[in-house]
């Protein structure tokens, strides 16, 4: 049953996301300790993981389009688990950075394959619900991982936290493997769909996907910049680390709330509106945060930003699932992710550089302004996109009656 498969994928994401969040905290703590508090080494480890994931994205997406998407997810999870087991034995800072990059590359195929799998499991009118359910799993896992990460490091050390993360990847792999069916798009059998860069070509050539990706990248740049200055911001308003933790929990609560409403996002019009509304709400929340010194209001604005973040992700993922052909969905999603993650990577550097001249409040205000540019770009997304929907291509006989591919037919020749 598709519903049961989606619920398994959601649990898999909860487990994996929680382990990854805890491992990120452990990695930062370990690098901080071994580098005697060097921010350069911490940035190197985080950027290495992000950079490797971006660099691997064309080939990572191709795996999900060429092979069974379920087994690509399983292989990605197991490869990431193996890397984190190796990390527990590492003692050298350069080696830690290299292993962080390998972990990023190992994780890269999972999301494109998962998103393509969801499009094959459920019909288009239920994809809002399906992606919202997966989003809840990811957000809840991130919240639990953030809460447990520090405790894990304190209780069992960074190596223990890495082993917990490896176990979470194995658990995710087991749940993914338990989904019955064969999920092959058939891209290898069609010459026009072969090639690692086909997703990039589609993204550049298709106006809806191109505008969606770049508008979200601008908002991601804004959100990434303020991530760097969150702790200084809460220190400046007298809330400190405790207030920061409460605000991050509020952000996750906002994400979960939006995921619960995702079943109402049905059809191309609402998918477009979800992306625009998410970009607008995030921009307003960032600017308003920069303008306030009241902790309670800042926490509420963090919840609004979390709600907006999920709307943005849902609008973007649903657009790819709607407008990219089934054979190209993995590579298209990977190309979109590469653009957004590149923006986040740039923002990590820019946010740190701007903290001193602008202050934490100034960085938030600038982030709100950048987000507004993203909203202007998102408003240009066509209400009626150019291409025919992949699920409604005209029959080869020349008839104008749409022929709908069965969304559960697994696109023979034969979650995200």
N, C-alpha and C positions, 0 to 999 in steps of 0.2 A: 504494500500500500504506500502511495506517495507521501501521505501525511506522516506515517510512521518513519519513513526514510528521512523526512525533513526534521522530525524531532530528534532522530539519532544524530544527524549532522549538527543540530543545535547543541546537543550535549557534548559532541566531539569538540565543537568550537569553544564551549565553556571551559572544558578541561584544558585544551591546548592554550587558549588565551590566558587562563589563570596561571598556568605554568610558565608561559613566556613572560608575563608581566613580573612574576617573582624572579625569574632568571635575569631579566634586565636590571632589576634592583641589585641582585647579587653580583652581576657583572660590573656595574658601576662601583659597588662597594669594594670589590676585589681589586679593580684597576686603581681606585683611589688609594687603597691601602698600600699596594705594591709600588705605586709611583710617588708615594709621599705627598698625596693630595694634588697631583698635577691635573689641571683641567684639560690640558692639551692631550694627554693620554686618554682621558675619558671621552673627549670629543672624537679622537681617532678611532676608538672602538665602536662608538655609536655610528659614526659616518661610514666606517668600513662595512658594517652590517647593512646599512641602508644603501650604500653605493654598490655593493655586490648584488643586492636584490634588484636594483635598477638595471645594472649591466646584464644580468642574466635573464631579464624579463622577456625578450623576444623568443628565446629558446625555451624558457619555462612555459610560456603560453602555448608554444608549438607542441609540447608534450601532451597537454590536455586536448589539443585538437587532433593529434595523430593517433593517440592511444586511448584505451579505456580510461575515462576520467576518474572513475572510482579508484583504480589501481595506481594512477598517477598521484592521487591524494595520499594513498597508503604509503607509496614509495617516498614521497616528500616528507611525510611524518617520520618514517623510520630513519631516513637519512639525517634529518635534523636531530633526532634522538641520539644517533651515533656520534654526531659532532659534539653534543653537550656532554656525553660520557667522556669523550677525549678531553674536553675543556677541564674536567675535574682533575686531570693529571698534569695540566700545564702550569709551569712556574715562571715562564718568561713573558714579559709584557709584549714584545713584538709577536710572539706566538699567539698570545691571547687575542691580539688584534686580527691576525690572520684567521684564527678559528672563528671569531665573531663574523668575519666576512663569509667564511664557508657556511656558517649557520644561516646567514641571510640568503645565500644562494640556494641552500637546501630547502628553505621554506618557500622560495619564490613560486614553484609550480602549484602550490596548494590552492590559493585563492582563485586564480583563473580557471583551474579545473573544477573547483567547487561551484563557482558561479555558472559555468557551462552545464554542470550536472543538474543544478536546480532548474534551469530552463528546459532540460529534457524530462525532468520528473513531473513537473506541474504545468497545467495550461496557463496561458498569459493572464487570465483574469484572477489567478490565485498566486501569482508571483509576488505581489505586494505582501501578502500574508507570509509566504515562504521566506522571503528575504528578511522580513521583519522578525520572524522567529529566529532566524540565524543571527540577526543583529542583537537580539536580546541575549542569546547565548554568549556572543563575543563580549558584549558590554558587561554582563554579569561576571564572566570569567575575569575580565580586566579588573573589575572592582574587587573581587575576592583575591586575585593575585597581588594587587597593590596593597591590600590590607595585610595579607599573609607574608609578603616578600621580606619585609624587615624582620618579622618574627622568625621566619625560616633562617635567615642569615644569622640572627642572634643565637638561635637554638642549635642549628646543625652546621653553620658555616656556609660560605659561598658554594663549596663543592657539593654539600648536601642539597642546596637549592637547585644546582644544576642537575643533579640526579633526579630530583622531583620533577623538573621540567622534562627531562628525558622520558620519565615514566608517563607524564601527561601526553607526550607525543605518541607513545606506544598505545595508550588508551584511546586516543583519537583515531589512530590507524585501525585498531580493532573494530571500533564502531563504524568507521567508513567501510571496512571490508564486509561488514554484516549486511550491507544494503544489497538486496538481490537485483540482478539484472546485468545487462551489458551496455555500456554507455560510450559508444564509439561514434564520432560525428561523420566519419567517412571522408575526411579532408585528404587523406593520402591517396584516395582513389580518383581525385579530381585535380587535374593539372592546374586549373585556375586558382585553386585554394592552397597550393603548396608554397612553402617558403617561410622562413622565420619572420620576415618583415611585412607579411601580408596584412597583419593587424594594424601596423603603423600606416600602411598605404590606405586602408579603409578609414582609419581615424582621420587622416589628413584630408581625404577626399569627400567624406560625408559630413555635411555642415552641422547637423544636429549633434553628432558625437564629438566633433571638433570643438564646438562652442561649449558643450557641456563639460568636456575635460578641462579646457583652459579656464573657464569660469570657476570651476571647483579648485583648480590649482592655485588661483589667486587667493581664494578663501583659505586654502590649506597653508599658503605662505603666511597669511595673517595669523592663523591659529598656531602655527609652528613658532612664529616670532614670540608670541606671548607666553608660550610654554616655557621658554627660557627665563622669563622674568616673573613667573608666578610667585616663587618664594620671596623674592625682594618686594613684590607688590604687597603681599600679605604682611610682611614685616613692616612695611611703611605705614600700614593702617592699624598696626597694633595687634593683629590676629596671629602672627607667627606661624610656626609649623602646624599647630593644632588647627588653626583656621584654614590653612592650606589644605590639610587632609579632609576637612569637612567640605570644602568647596569642590575638591576632586570627587568626593562621594556624591555630591549634588550633581556634578556633571554626568556621572555614570547613571544616576537616577533619571536624569533628563533623557539620556540615550535609551534607557529601557522603556520609558514612557512612550517615546516616539515609535519604538519597535512594536509596542502593543497596538498602536493605531494604524500600522502599516497595511492591514488588510483592506483599508478603505482606499488605498492608492491603486485604482484600477483604470487602465486605459492610458493612452499616450498623453492626453491633456493633463490628467492629474499627476503623471510622472514628471512632466515638465514643470508644473506648478510646485510640486514638492521640492524640486531642485532649486527653483527660484526663491521660494519661501524660506528654505533652509539657508541659502546664501544671505538673504536679507536679514533674517533673525540673528544669524551668527554675527553679521557686521554690526548690527545695532547693539547686541550684547557686549561685544568687544569695546565699542566706543563708550557705551554707558559705564562699563567697568572702569575704564580709564578716567572717567569723570567723577567717580564716587570714592569716598573714603569711609563708607559705612559697610561694615562686614556683612550684616544680614542681607543688604541689597546686593553686594558682590556675590554672595552664595547663591541667591536667586538667579542672578545673571549667569552664573556658571551652569545652573540647571537649564536655563534657556539655551545656552550655547550647546550643551549636550544634546538637547532635543533637536536643535538645528543641525548638529553634526550627523545625526542619524538620518534626518530628512534628506540631507545632501547626498549621503552614501546611497540611500535607497533610490533616489531619483537617478543617480548616475548608473548604478548597477542595472536597474530596470531598463534604462535607455539602451545600454549595451545588449541586454538580453532581448530587447524588442527589435533593434535596428541592425545588429550584426548577424549575418547568416550563421546558422548553427555550426558550420565547419570552421568559422573564424572567431567564434566567441572567446575562446581561450586566449588567442594572440591579441585580439582587440582589448580585452579586459587587462591583459598584461601591459599593453601600450598605455592605456589610461592610467593604470597604477604607477607606471614608470614616471609619467608626467607629474602626477600628484606627489609621489615620493621624492622626486627631484626637487620640487618646490619646498617640501618639508626639510630636505637636506640643506638647501640654501637658507631657509629661515632659521635653522639652528645656529648658523654662523652669523647671520645678519642681526638676529635678536640679541645675541651676546655683545656684538659690537655697538649696538645702539643703546644698550642699557645705561652706559655712563653718560653720554651726551643728552639723552632724552629723559632718562629716568623710567621707572616701571610704568607710571601712568602715561607718559608720553608714548611708549611703545604700544600700549593698549589702544591709545587714540589713533596712532598710525595704522595699527592692524585693522581697526574699524574702517578707516579710509580705504585701505587696500581691498577690504571685503566689498565695499560699495562699488569699486571698479568691477569686481567679479559679478556683482548683481547686474550692472549695466550690460556686461557681456552675456550673462544668462538670459536677460530679457530679449536678446536677439535670436535665441533658439527658435527655429521655425515652429509655428503651430501645426503646420502640415509639412513634415519633412519630405525631401525629394524622393527617396527610394521607396519602392514597394516593400511592404513588410515581408521578411523572409518566410513567414508562416502563411502568407496570402499571395504567393506568386501566381500569375495567370497560368492556366494549363497550357501545355506545349501545343495543343491542337489549335490554338488561336482563340479559343473561347474567352470571353471577358469575365466569366464566372470564376471567382477565386477558388483555388484548390487549397484546402487547409491541411497541413501536415499534422498528423496525430501527435500531440505533444508527448504522449507516452509511447509512441512507436519507435523511439530510440534511433530514428534517422538511419535505418538500415541502408547500406549493405549489411548492417548488423541485424559543492554539496558538484555555502555557494557550504 
